[in-house]
Amino acid sequence: MRARARLAQVWAFAPSKRSPKAPVHWKFKAAIQNVMGRLPPRLANPIYYRLQSSFGGLRHPTPLSRLRGGIEMIQRLRPFEHSAESAVFLEIGTGHQLNLPLSLWLCGACQIVTVDLNRYLKERLVIDDIAYLRRHEEEVRALFAEMPERRVFEERFERLKAGVTSLRELLALANIRYCAPADATCLALDPDSIDYHISFTVLEHVPAEVLKQIFREGRRLLKPDGLFIHFIDFSDHFAHSDETVSSVNFLRFSEREWNRLAANRYMFHNRLRVDEFQTLLRELNLEILALDAKVDDAAAEVLSGGFPLDERFRNKDCQTNAAVEAWLVASPGCVA
């Protein structure tokens, strides 16, 4: 029991019982992830999932964050006279749950194809999410209250509440096609077959060269008037759990140091800044319609106070380095 309690403490970055004001350092979690990353996936993935569901982010998951993400994604389409109605979405990076595709379906999407390099999707979590929606019906209705496709939402939400008891039933009801393992750089989909190429907090976990291939494949799959729409989290993800470090903490490390600390499949972060994403897309001749970044004021203050940066980031302005998240909307543009 003592070992289990200590593991929980390390994994969740909970304060030590001996020193309530001293949270466990983020490097402990990085060390655990590095160990997991060296094991074969068939062995490591179940162990890592058990750690997450027992002590980490999957311990008490709720669907609300991804539902909101889907709603905001639809709202980001409106300035460009696009909507979810009868549209086909391709999601890059499914993860353990289906709440983003479900949100898009409730907003009127015709089909959502969701692909992942690893088969992480868990039926138990999906069914738990559906149960949550049933228990919090009024809260869910309030979330979607401002969506113009209100009639579609009401009809689909009633069907969702009434009959879904398995993952298979949900996939069939919401016309969600789950493909994993699948390589987003080369998908068995027809050209000009999707309306929107999307992701939510995924692109930051992909190496830059692979990102280029993913966007090239996205251009092949998008209809001529289709759009890329992605939500990117630029922050140091260790800061999500360890309040002793800022969202820019990882910018102080060289590439070699960061790779040694956290370049495993569970916490890889490319550390690309907003300007580097802009450059990447322009090199592919994609037209950036919007790149709305949010700056972390606390991180900007840390940077202004002389926070040491690796040379890769020293010539960037404070606002660029302190950007914590951004919504990207782009069109296919011309083929390079």
PAGUDREN-147778 format. One line per field, with one value per residue (C-alpha): residue in one letter; residue number from 1; x, y, z. Coordinates in nm, 2 decimals. Layout:
# residues N
r: A,...
k: NUM,...
u: X,...
v: Y,...
w: Z,...
END
This chain:
# residues 336
r: M,R,A,R,A,R,L,A,Q,V,W,A,F,A,P,S,K,R,S,P,K,A,P,V,H,W,K,F,K,A,A,I,Q,N,V,M,G,R,L,P,P,R,L,A,N,P,I,Y,Y,R,L,Q,S,S,F,G,G,L,R,H,P,T,P,L,S,R,L,R,G,G,I,E,M,I,Q,R,L,R,P,F,E,H,S,A,E,S,A,V,F,L,E,I,G,T,G,H,Q,L,N,L,P,L,S,L,W,L,C,G,A,C,Q,I,V,T,V,D,L,N,R,Y,L,K,E,R,L,V,I,D,D,I,A,Y,L,R,R,H,E,E,E,V,R,A,L,F,A,E,M,P,E,R,R,V,F,E,E,R,F,E,R,L,K,A,G,V,T,S,L,R,E,L,L,A,L,A,N,I,R,Y,C,A,P,A,D,A,T,C,L,A,L,D,P,D,S,I,D,Y,H,I,S,F,T,V,L,E,H,V,P,A,E,V,L,K,Q,I,F,R,E,G,R,R,L,L,K,P,D,G,L,F,I,H,F,I,D,F,S,D,H,F,A,H,S,D,E,T,V,S,S,V,N,F,L,R,F,S,E,R,E,W,N,R,L,A,A,N,R,Y,M,F,H,N,R,L,R,V,D,E,F,Q,T,L,L,R,E,L,N,L,E,I,L,A,L,D,A,K,V,D,D,A,A,A,E,V,L,S,G,G,F,P,L,D,E,R,F,R,N,K,D,C,Q,T,N,A,A,V,E,A,W,L,V,A,S,P,G,C,V,A
k: 1,2,3,4,5,6,7,8,9,10,11,12,13,14,15,16,17,18,19,20,21,22,23,24,25,26,27,28,29,30,31,32,33,34,35,36,37,38,39,40,41,42,43,44,45,46,47,48,49,50,51,52,53,54,55,56,57,58,59,60,61,62,63,64,65,66,67,68,69,70,71,72,73,74,75,76,77,78,79,80,81,82,83,84,85,86,87,88,89,90,91,92,93,94,95,96,97,98,99,100,101,102,103,104,105,106,107,108,109,110,111,112,113,114,115,116,117,118,119,120,121,122,123,124,125,126,127,128,129,130,131,132,133,134,135,136,137,138,139,140,141,142,143,144,145,146,147,148,149,150,151,152,153,154,155,156,157,158,159,160,161,162,163,164,165,166,167,168,169,170,171,172,173,174,175,176,177,178,179,180,181,182,183,184,185,186,187,188,189,190,191,192,193,194,195,196,197,198,199,200,201,202,203,204,205,206,207,208,209,210,211,212,213,214,215,216,217,218,219,220,221,222,223,224,225,226,227,228,229,230,231,232,233,234,235,236,237,238,239,240,241,242,243,244,245,246,247,248,249,250,251,252,253,254,255,256,257,258,259,260,261,262,263,264,265,266,267,268,269,270,271,272,273,274,275,276,277,278,279,280,281,282,283,284,285,286,287,288,289,290,291,292,293,294,295,296,297,298,299,300,301,302,303,304,305,306,307,308,309,310,311,312,313,314,315,316,317,318,319,320,321,322,323,324,325,326,327,328,329,330,331,332,333,334,335,336
u: 0.00,0.29,0.44,0.11,0.05,0.40,0.34,0.01,0.20,0.46,0.23,-0.02,0.25,0.06,0.24,0.44,0.27,0.60,0.62,0.27,0.40,0.66,0.51,0.70,0.92,0.80,1.12,0.98,0.69,0.93,1.15,0.85,0.74,1.09,1.09,0.75,0.88,1.16,0.92,0.75,0.41,0.21,0.36,0.39,0.06,-0.16,0.06,0.06,-0.32,-0.35,-0.13,-0.34,-0.67,-0.55,-0.35,-0.35,-0.57,-0.80,-0.88,-1.20,-1.24,-1.54,-1.65,-1.70,-1.36,-1.38,-1.75,-1.66,-1.37,-1.60,-1.84,-1.56,-1.43,-1.77,-1.78,-1.43,-1.57,-1.85,-1.64,-1.55,-1.91,-1.86,-2.07,-2.08,-2.41,-2.37,-1.99,-1.73,-1.45,-1.12,-0.98,-0.60,-0.53,-0.83,-0.69,-0.89,-1.23,-1.47,-1.60,-1.47,-1.63,-1.95,-1.96,-1.93,-2.20,-2.43,-2.36,-2.47,-2.17,-2.25,-1.95,-1.64,-1.34,-1.10,-0.75,-0.47,-0.12,-0.20,-0.52,-0.58,-0.96,-1.13,-1.49,-1.52,-1.43,-1.67,-1.96,-1.88,-1.89,-2.23,-2.36,-2.22,-2.42,-2.73,-2.68,-2.60,-2.86,-2.93,-2.56,-2.51,-2.81,-2.67,-2.34,-2.51,-2.77,-2.61,-2.55,-2.77,-2.84,-3.06,-3.32,-3.05,-2.89,-3.22,-3.30,-2.95,-2.91,-3.24,-3.12,-2.79,-2.96,-3.21,-3.01,-2.63,-2.49,-2.17,-1.89,-2.02,-2.36,-2.22,-2.00,-2.30,-2.53,-2.30,-2.14,-1.80,-1.53,-1.24,-0.91,-0.62,-0.34,-0.34,-0.07,-0.21,0.06,-0.08,-0.45,-0.67,-0.92,-1.02,-0.89,-1.13,-1.34,-1.34,-1.46,-1.24,-0.91,-0.90,-0.72,-0.74,-0.42,-0.24,-0.01,0.23,0.31,0.42,0.78,0.79,0.89,0.60,0.37,0.46,0.36,0.03,-0.06,0.04,-0.19,-0.46,-0.44,-0.49,-0.80,-0.96,-1.23,-1.13,-1.32,-1.22,-1.04,-0.78,-0.88,-0.66,-0.62,-0.26,-0.13,0.21,0.27,0.50,0.26,0.44,0.32,-0.04,0.02,0.33,0.26,0.62,0.71,0.58,0.43,0.76,0.99,1.09,1.22,1.54,1.66,1.86,1.72,1.96,1.86,1.49,1.51,1.69,1.43,1.10,1.14,0.93,0.60,0.40,0.52,0.69,0.65,0.80,0.82,0.73,0.63,0.36,0.60,0.75,0.40,0.35,0.67,0.59,0.25,0.38,0.65,0.37,0.19,-0.11,-0.31,-0.34,-0.68,-0.65,-0.40,-0.54,-0.29,-0.35,-0.05,0.02,0.07,0.24,0.49,0.55,0.64,0.88,1.04,1.07,1.24,1.54,1.43,1.72,1.63,1.80,1.95,1.66,1.42,1.64,1.57,1.19,0.99,0.83,0.47,0.58,0.75,0.47,0.19,0.02,-0.24,-0.38,-0.66,-0.54,-0.76,-0.60,-0.71,-0.53,-0.38,-0.17,0.02,0.39
v: 0.00,0.24,0.18,0.24,0.56,0.68,0.60,0.79,1.09,1.09,1.04,1.31,1.54,1.55,1.72,1.50,1.42,1.51,1.85,1.97,2.28,2.09,1.92,1.63,1.76,1.71,1.51,1.22,1.19,1.23,0.95,0.72,0.80,0.74,0.40,0.32,0.45,0.20,-0.10,-0.26,-0.09,-0.41,-0.42,-0.05,0.08,-0.12,-0.02,0.34,0.34,0.18,0.46,0.73,0.58,0.52,0.83,1.07,1.25,0.95,0.90,1.12,1.22,1.42,1.49,1.86,1.99,1.81,1.89,2.26,2.21,2.08,2.37,2.63,2.45,2.50,2.86,2.92,2.81,3.07,3.37,3.17,3.09,2.72,2.50,2.14,2.06,1.75,1.79,1.52,1.57,1.39,1.40,1.34,1.18,1.01,0.93,0.74,0.89,1.01,1.34,1.57,1.36,1.33,1.70,1.76,1.50,1.68,2.00,1.85,1.67,1.39,1.17,1.19,0.98,0.97,0.82,0.74,0.60,0.38,0.20,0.39,0.42,0.26,0.15,0.18,0.55,0.61,0.45,0.64,0.96,0.88,0.80,1.14,1.32,1.14,1.25,1.61,1.66,2.03,2.12,1.96,2.14,2.47,2.40,2.37,2.64,2.89,2.65,2.74,2.37,2.35,2.12,1.88,1.88,1.81,1.52,1.36,1.41,1.23,0.94,0.94,0.93,0.66,0.37,0.37,0.10,0.00,0.15,-0.02,0.14,0.48,0.45,0.34,0.61,0.90,0.77,0.78,0.57,0.48,0.39,0.27,0.20,0.45,0.67,1.03,1.09,0.82,0.73,0.50,0.77,0.92,1.25,1.55,1.34,1.55,1.90,1.96,1.83,1.88,1.80,1.91,1.94,1.69,1.87,1.98,1.61,1.55,1.60,1.90,1.68,1.45,1.75,1.86,1.51,1.52,1.86,1.74,1.44,1.67,1.88,1.57,1.47,1.81,1.93,2.24,2.46,2.25,2.38,2.28,2.37,2.27,2.37,2.36,2.36,2.53,2.50,2.27,1.99,1.92,2.26,2.13,1.93,2.08,2.43,2.49,2.54,2.78,2.70,2.80,2.59,2.35,2.64,2.66,2.32,2.24,1.99,1.73,1.79,1.79,1.47,1.31,1.43,1.38,1.25,0.94,0.85,0.95,1.31,1.41,1.78,1.94,2.28,2.46,2.83,3.02,3.17,2.82,2.69,2.98,2.91,2.54,2.61,2.88,2.64,2.41,2.70,2.67,2.99,3.08,3.23,3.27,3.19,3.32,3.28,3.33,3.45,3.33,3.65,3.47,3.31,3.65,3.79,3.50,3.56,3.94,3.87,3.71,3.35,3.16,3.03,2.79,2.96,2.82,3.05,3.35,3.56,3.53,3.80,3.75,3.72,3.45,3.24,3.29,3.18,2.90,2.79,2.88,2.81,2.76,2.79,2.74,2.65,2.41,2.69,2.59,2.26,2.32
w: 0.00,0.08,-0.27,-0.44,-0.24,-0.34,-0.70,-0.69,-0.53,-0.80,-1.09,-0.99,-0.86,-0.53,-0.24,-0.01,0.32,0.49,0.32,0.22,0.04,-0.17,-0.48,-0.63,-0.91,-1.28,-1.36,-1.16,-1.40,-1.70,-1.56,-1.53,-1.89,-2.02,-1.86,-2.01,-2.35,-2.36,-2.31,-2.61,-2.67,-2.62,-2.27,-2.19,-2.32,-2.08,-1.78,-1.88,-1.92,-1.57,-1.43,-1.60,-1.49,-1.14,-1.07,-1.37,-1.61,-1.68,-1.31,-1.32,-1.68,-1.80,-2.16,-2.12,-2.24,-2.57,-2.62,-2.58,-2.81,-3.08,-3.03,-3.06,-3.37,-3.54,-3.42,-3.58,-3.91,-3.93,-4.03,-4.34,-4.42,-4.33,-4.10,-3.97,-4.14,-4.37,-4.35,-4.33,-4.07,-4.05,-3.70,-3.64,-3.31,-3.15,-2.81,-2.54,-2.59,-2.86,-2.72,-3.00,-3.28,-3.07,-3.03,-3.40,-3.47,-3.23,-3.42,-3.75,-3.90,-4.15,-4.08,-3.86,-3.96,-3.66,-3.70,-3.45,-3.48,-3.17,-3.08,-2.75,-2.76,-2.45,-2.46,-2.09,-2.10,-2.39,-2.22,-1.90,-2.10,-2.24,-1.89,-1.78,-2.06,-1.94,-1.58,-1.67,-1.94,-1.86,-1.85,-2.19,-2.33,-2.20,-2.37,-2.71,-2.65,-2.89,-3.18,-3.49,-3.56,-3.25,-3.40,-3.52,-3.17,-2.99,-3.22,-3.20,-2.83,-2.77,-2.98,-2.80,-2.46,-2.56,-2.69,-2.68,-2.45,-2.64,-2.85,-3.16,-3.12,-3.07,-3.38,-3.59,-3.45,-3.49,-3.82,-3.66,-3.84,-3.61,-3.78,-3.57,-3.61,-3.90,-4.04,-4.09,-4.35,-4.58,-4.54,-4.74,-4.82,-5.16,-5.28,-5.22,-4.98,-4.66,-4.57,-4.26,-4.15,-3.77,-3.44,-3.08,-2.87,-3.10,-3.34,-3.07,-3.02,-3.38,-3.51,-3.76,-4.06,-3.99,-3.96,-4.31,-4.44,-4.25,-4.40,-4.75,-4.70,-4.57,-4.88,-5.09,-4.90,-4.86,-5.11,-5.30,-5.05,-4.75,-4.44,-4.19,-3.84,-3.55,-3.18,-3.07,-2.71,-2.71,-2.33,-2.14,-2.05,-1.73,-1.61,-1.63,-1.32,-1.16,-1.04,-0.96,-1.33,-1.59,-1.93,-2.09,-1.86,-2.14,-2.36,-2.14,-2.26,-2.57,-2.81,-2.68,-2.32,-2.39,-2.59,-2.30,-2.05,-2.24,-2.59,-2.53,-2.70,-2.40,-2.36,-2.68,-2.75,-3.06,-2.88,-3.20,-3.14,-3.33,-3.58,-3.66,-3.73,-3.96,-4.14,-4.18,-4.33,-4.57,-4.69,-4.79,-4.97,-4.74,-4.69,-4.32,-4.27,-3.89,-3.62,-3.30,-3.02,-2.65,-2.45,-2.10,-1.90,-1.62,-1.86,-2.03,-1.69,-1.63,-1.97,-1.91,-1.58,-1.75,-1.77,-1.95,-2.29,-2.52,-2.83,-3.05,-2.87,-2.78,-3.09,-3.06,-2.90,-2.56,-2.70,-2.94,-2.67,-2.42,-2.65,-2.47,-2.72,-3.06,-3.31,-3.66,-3.97,-4.31,-4.67,-4.90,-5.12,-5.41,-5.45,-5.40
END
